[in-house]
């Protein structure tokens, strides 16, 4: 048998070259056409394929973002066990059928500053709100709590006591947005009010219908101490959002766009939506006492156009008695946002505080 001859003549070499070129062309056409063919073929996806599809760079980035956005300190726990928010609903200690326990989760909260001298007024206010399914928190600024125990609702509300602290001191410390995030609306009210013409349930229905994120009930013109005419009650009106003043100082015209001509409420009886309160809470300074000037900036928290989402509800109105309760008229107030200013008579002159607040917000 003759050994195999690896030497090729010229003809064989040409044939081999042609064969290689044709073979490469066929493979090239196959790979170029494969995606087009695959697009028109239904290929069943196995369980392994599904797992492979999920394991993509996008999902990795999403998971990373999800972990970074978790509350600080919660990283060691499985996500399903982390409770990011809370509420102020009281839970029965033993008997889950306790008739005093709320049969369903309350959707709104009343937080009211109260002293025992205004006990009768506060009793009427809280009774109305509890009848409408509200959670109620009472801020006792005089430190007296036991003298409320004779009222039927005393054990059904939350009592917080700190001597000589104002409503905004309590609100900053006990109404953090994550604690009250379960409530659709927050009423942060003073105590010197009469509510004979006010129903919380009807009020909420109007607020929702009108799309108001920040609101207040109108003030009875004949009995209330009215400082800004936009808050005055209007007959035959459901809601108003502006007022007109064509004479005297600080006039308000049809084309006025700034508070208190439009989109403004006063701080004695504000009502906030959940989103508006989350914004407003950050505006409240730790050293804030009476809150003057804050009301002129609340429009930034109105979740849209303040000319539409801030308003005064006329259909449900109250009487603001304007009683001197906490501190009296000779109290000395401080206003500190970046500079400390002392005011000798806070009932008359708080312009320096308001100026500082406006400067800080404009930065």
C-alpha positions as CSV (number, residue, x, y, z in Angstrom):
1,X,0.0,0.0,0.0
2,X,1.4,3.4,-1.0
3,X,1.7,6.1,1.7
4,X,-0.8,9.0,1.5
5,X,0.6,11.9,-0.5
6,X,0.1,15.3,1.1
7,X,1.5,17.2,-1.9
8,X,-1.2,18.6,-4.0
9,X,-0.9,19.7,-7.5
10,X,-2.1,23.1,-8.7
11,X,-5.5,21.8,-9.7
12,X,-6.2,20.2,-6.3
13,X,-5.1,23.5,-4.6
14,X,-7.6,25.5,-6.6
15,X,-10.4,23.0,-5.8
16,X,-9.6,23.2,-2.1
17,X,-9.6,27.1,-2.1
18,X,-13.0,27.1,-3.9
19,X,-14.3,24.6,-1.3
20,X,-13.2,26.7,1.6
21,X,-14.7,29.9,0.1
22,X,-18.1,28.2,-0.5
23,X,-18.2,26.7,2.9
24,X,-17.5,30.0,4.7
25,X,-20.2,31.7,2.6
26,X,-22.8,29.1,3.6
27,X,-21.9,29.6,7.3
28,X,-22.0,33.4,6.9
29,X,-25.4,33.3,5.4
30,X,-26.7,31.0,8.1
31,X,-25.5,33.2,11.0
32,X,-26.8,36.4,9.4
33,X,-30.2,34.9,8.7
34,X,-30.7,33.1,12.0
35,X,-32.2,36.1,13.9
36,X,-34.7,36.7,11.1
37,X,-35.7,33.0,11.2
38,X,-35.9,33.0,15.0
39,X,-38.2,35.9,15.1
40,X,-40.8,34.0,13.2
41,X,-40.5,30.7,15.1
42,X,-42.3,30.1,18.4
43,X,-39.8,28.6,20.7
44,X,-41.2,27.3,24.1
45,X,-39.5,28.9,27.1
46,X,-38.5,26.3,29.7
47,X,-38.4,27.0,33.4
48,X,-34.6,27.3,33.1
49,X,-35.0,30.0,30.4
50,X,-37.4,32.0,32.6
51,X,-34.9,32.1,35.4
52,X,-32.1,33.1,33.0
53,X,-34.3,36.0,31.7
54,X,-34.9,37.3,35.1
55,X,-31.2,37.3,35.9
56,X,-30.4,40.5,34.0
57,X,-28.4,43.6,34.7
58,X,-31.6,45.7,35.0
59,X,-33.0,43.6,37.8
60,X,-29.6,43.8,39.6
61,X,-29.7,47.6,39.5
62,X,-33.4,47.5,40.6
63,X,-32.6,45.3,43.6
64,X,-29.6,47.5,44.5
65,X,-31.8,50.6,44.5
66,X,-34.5,48.9,46.5
67,X,-32.0,48.0,49.2
68,X,-30.5,51.5,49.3
69,X,-34.0,53.0,49.7
70,X,-34.8,50.9,52.7
71,X,-35.0,52.8,56.1
72,X,-31.7,53.1,57.9
73,X,-31.3,50.3,60.4
74,X,-33.8,47.9,58.7
75,X,-31.3,46.3,56.4
76,X,-30.7,43.3,58.7
77,X,-34.4,42.3,58.5
78,X,-36.3,40.6,55.7
79,X,-38.3,43.2,53.8
80,X,-41.6,41.6,54.6
81,X,-41.1,42.0,58.4
82,X,-40.1,45.7,58.3
83,X,-42.9,48.1,59.5
84,X,-42.0,51.5,58.0
85,X,-44.9,53.5,59.5
86,X,-47.2,53.5,62.5
87,X,-50.4,55.0,63.6
88,X,-52.1,56.4,66.8
89,X,-54.9,53.9,67.0
90,X,-55.0,52.4,70.5
91,X,-55.1,48.6,70.8
92,X,-57.0,46.8,73.6
93,X,-54.6,45.3,76.2
94,X,-56.5,42.0,76.6
95,X,-60.0,41.7,75.2
96,X,-60.0,42.3,71.4
97,X,-63.8,42.6,71.5
98,X,-63.6,45.7,73.8
99,X,-66.5,47.9,72.8
100,X,-64.3,51.0,73.2
101,X,-61.9,49.7,70.5
102,X,-62.4,51.1,67.0
103,X,-64.3,48.6,64.9
104,X,-62.3,49.8,61.9
105,X,-59.2,51.8,61.2
106,X,-59.8,55.6,61.6
107,X,-58.9,57.6,58.5
108,X,-58.5,61.0,60.1
109,X,-56.9,62.6,63.1
110,X,-57.7,65.5,65.4
111,X,-54.8,67.0,67.4
112,X,-55.8,69.7,69.7
113,X,-54.0,71.8,72.3
114,X,-56.0,72.1,75.5
115,X,-55.9,73.5,79.0
116,X,-58.3,72.5,81.7
117,X,-59.8,76.1,81.8
118,X,-61.3,75.5,78.4
119,X,-62.6,72.0,79.4
120,X,-66.2,72.6,78.3
121,X,-65.3,73.9,74.9
122,X,-62.8,71.1,74.3
123,X,-65.4,68.5,75.4
124,X,-67.9,69.6,72.7
125,X,-65.2,69.6,70.0
126,X,-63.8,66.2,70.8
127,X,-67.2,64.6,71.2
128,X,-68.1,65.6,67.7
129,X,-64.9,64.3,66.2
130,X,-65.2,61.0,68.0
131,X,-68.7,60.6,66.8
132,X,-67.3,60.8,63.3
133,X,-64.7,58.1,63.8
134,X,-61.6,60.3,64.3
135,X,-58.6,59.4,66.3
136,X,-58.0,62.2,68.9
137,X,-54.8,63.4,70.5
138,X,-54.9,66.0,73.2
139,X,-51.9,68.2,73.9
140,X,-52.1,69.3,77.6
141,X,-50.0,72.5,77.7
142,X,-50.9,73.1,81.4
143,X,-49.7,69.7,82.6
144,X,-53.1,68.8,84.0
145,X,-54.5,65.5,82.8
146,X,-56.4,63.9,85.7
147,X,-59.1,66.5,85.8
148,X,-60.3,65.3,82.4
149,X,-61.0,61.8,83.6
150,X,-64.7,62.5,84.4
151,X,-65.5,62.9,80.7
152,X,-66.7,59.8,79.0
153,X,-64.2,59.9,76.2
154,X,-61.1,60.5,78.4
155,X,-59.8,56.9,78.1
156,X,-60.5,56.8,74.3
157,X,-58.1,59.6,73.3
158,X,-54.3,60.0,73.6
159,X,-53.1,62.4,76.2
160,X,-49.7,64.1,75.9
161,X,-48.6,66.5,78.6
162,X,-45.8,69.1,78.6
163,X,-46.1,72.3,80.6
164,X,-46.1,75.7,78.8
165,X,-45.5,74.2,75.3
166,X,-47.5,75.3,72.3
167,X,-49.4,73.3,69.7
168,X,-46.5,73.5,67.2
169,X,-44.0,72.2,69.8
170,X,-46.2,69.1,70.3
171,X,-46.9,68.7,66.6
172,X,-43.2,68.7,65.6
173,X,-42.5,66.0,68.2
174,X,-45.5,63.8,68.2
175,X,-47.0,64.1,64.7
176,X,-44.1,63.0,62.5
177,X,-45.3,62.1,59.0
178,X,-44.4,58.5,59.3
179,X,-46.4,58.2,62.5
180,X,-49.6,59.8,61.1
181,X,-49.2,58.5,57.5
182,X,-52.2,56.2,58.0
183,X,-54.5,59.2,58.3
184,X,-55.9,60.9,55.2
185,X,-56.5,64.2,57.0
186,X,-55.0,65.9,60.0
187,X,-56.9,68.6,62.0
188,X,-54.3,70.6,64.1
189,X,-56.5,72.9,66.1
190,X,-56.6,75.4,68.9
191,X,-59.0,75.0,71.8
192,X,-60.9,78.3,71.9
193,X,-63.6,77.3,69.4
194,X,-67.3,76.8,69.2
195,X,-68.5,74.1,66.8
196,X,-72.3,74.4,66.9
197,X,-72.3,74.8,63.1
198,X,-69.6,72.4,62.3
199,X,-69.8,68.7,61.4
200,X,-66.4,66.9,60.8
201,X,-67.9,64.3,58.5
202,X,-69.6,66.8,56.2
203,X,-66.5,68.9,56.3
204,X,-64.3,66.1,55.0
205,X,-66.8,65.3,52.3
206,X,-66.6,68.9,51.0
207,X,-62.8,69.0,51.2
208,X,-62.5,65.8,49.1
209,X,-65.1,67.0,46.6
210,X,-63.3,70.4,46.2
211,X,-59.8,68.9,46.1
212,X,-58.5,70.9,49.0
213,X,-55.1,69.8,50.4
214,X,-55.0,72.6,53.0
215,X,-58.2,74.2,54.3
216,X,-60.0,75.6,57.3
217,X,-63.6,76.1,58.4
218,X,-64.8,79.7,57.9
219,X,-65.1,81.9,61.0
220,X,-68.5,83.3,62.1
221,X,-68.4,87.0,61.3
222,X,-70.4,88.2,64.3
223,X,-68.8,86.2,67.1
224,X,-65.2,85.5,66.0
225,X,-62.0,87.5,66.3
226,X,-61.1,87.8,62.6
227,X,-57.6,88.9,61.7
228,X,-57.7,88.2,57.9
229,X,-61.0,88.7,56.0
230,X,-60.4,85.7,53.8
231,X,-61.3,83.5,56.7
232,X,-64.7,85.2,57.3
233,X,-67.8,83.1,56.7
234,X,-69.8,83.8,53.5
235,X,-73.5,83.0,53.4
236,X,-74.8,80.9,50.5
237,X,-71.3,79.6,49.8
238,X,-69.8,76.2,50.1
239,X,-66.1,77.1,49.7
240,X,-64.1,80.2,48.8
241,X,-60.4,80.6,47.9
242,X,-59.8,84.3,47.6
243,X,-61.2,87.7,48.8
244,X,-61.2,91.2,47.5
245,X,-60.1,94.4,49.3
246,X,-60.2,97.5,47.0
247,X,-59.6,100.2,49.6
248,X,-57.1,100.8,52.3
249,X,-53.8,99.1,52.8
250,X,-52.8,95.6,51.6
251,X,-55.4,95.5,48.9
252,X,-56.5,92.3,47.1
253,X,-57.7,92.4,43.5
254,X,-59.0,89.9,41.0
255,X,-55.5,89.3,39.6
256,X,-53.8,89.0,43.1
257,X,-51.9,85.8,43.4
258,X,-50.3,86.0,46.8
259,X,-51.5,85.2,50.3
260,X,-53.5,86.3,52.2
261,X,-55.5,87.4,49.1
262,X,-55.7,83.9,47.8
263,X,-54.6,80.4,48.7
264,X,-54.3,81.1,52.5
265,X,-55.6,79.7,55.8
266,X,-54.9,80.8,59.4
267,X,-53.0,78.6,61.8
268,X,-55.6,78.3,64.6
269,X,-57.7,75.6,62.7
270,X,-55.8,74.3,59.7
271,X,-56.7,71.0,58.1
272,X,-54.0,69.1,56.1
273,X,-54.2,66.2,53.7
274,X,-51.6,63.5,54.4
275,X,-49.3,64.7,51.6
276,X,-49.6,68.4,52.6
277,X,-48.8,67.6,56.3
278,X,-45.7,65.6,55.3
279,X,-44.5,68.8,53.6
280,X,-45.6,71.2,56.4
281,X,-44.0,69.2,59.1
282,X,-40.6,69.9,57.7
283,X,-41.4,73.6,57.5
284,X,-42.1,73.7,61.3
285,X,-38.9,74.7,63.1
286,X,-37.8,73.0,66.3
287,X,-37.9,76.4,68.2
288,X,-41.2,77.5,66.6
289,X,-43.6,78.8,69.2
290,X,-46.7,80.6,67.9
291,X,-46.2,79.8,64.2
292,X,-46.5,83.4,62.8
293,X,-45.3,83.6,59.3
294,X,-45.7,79.9,58.6
295,X,-49.2,80.4,57.3
296,X,-47.8,82.6,54.4
297,X,-45.6,79.7,53.3
298,X,-48.0,76.8,53.5
299,X,-49.0,77.2,49.9
300,X,-45.8,75.5,48.9
301,X,-47.2,72.4,50.5
302,X,-50.5,72.6,48.7
303,X,-49.7,69.7,46.2
304,X,-50.3,71.9,43.2
305,X,-51.7,75.3,42.5
306,X,-52.4,77.0,45.8
307,X,-55.1,79.0,44.1
308,X,-57.1,75.8,43.7
309,X,-56.0,73.4,46.5
310,X,-56.1,75.8,49.4
311,X,-59.5,77.1,50.6
312,X,-61.9,78.1,53.3
313,X,-65.1,76.0,53.8
314,X,-68.2,78.1,54.4
315,X,-70.7,75.3,54.6
316,X,-69.2,74.2,57.9
317,X,-68.1,77.1,60.0
318,X,-67.0,77.7,63.6
319,X,-66.6,80.5,66.1
320,X,-63.1,81.5,67.1
321,X,-63.3,83.1,70.5
322,X,-59.7,84.5,70.5
323,X,-59.1,83.7,74.2
324,X,-55.7,84.4,75.7
325,X,-54.8,80.9,76.9
326,X,-51.2,79.8,76.8
327,X,-48.9,82.6,77.9
328,X,-51.3,85.5,78.0
329,X,-50.8,88.8,76.2
330,X,-47.6,89.7,78.0
331,X,-45.7,86.6,77.0
332,X,-42.3,87.1,75.3
333,X,-41.9,85.1,72.1
334,X,-38.8,84.2,70.2
335,X,-38.4,83.7,66.5
336,X,-35.3,81.9,65.3
337,X,-34.6,80.5,61.9
338,X,-31.1,81.7,61.5
339,X,-31.2,84.8,63.7
340,X,-32.7,85.2,67.2
341,X,-35.1,88.0,67.6
342,X,-37.0,89.0,70.8
343,X,-40.4,90.6,70.5
344,X,-41.7,92.6,73.4
345,X,-45.3,92.5,72.3
346,X,-46.1,89.5,70.1
347,X,-49.8,90.4,69.8
348,X,-48.8,93.6,67.9
349,X,-45.5,93.3,66.1
350,X,-44.2,90.1,64.5
351,X,-42.9,91.6,61.2
352,X,-39.2,90.8,61.9
353,X,-40.0,87.1,62.4
354,X,-42.0,87.0,59.2
355,X,-39.2,88.8,57.3
356,X,-36.6,86.2,58.4
357,X,-38.9,83.4,57.4
358,X,-39.4,84.8,53.9
359,X,-35.7,85.3,53.5
360,X,-35.0,81.7,54.5
361,X,-37.7,80.2,52.2
362,X,-36.4,82.4,49.3
363,X,-32.9,81.0,49.5
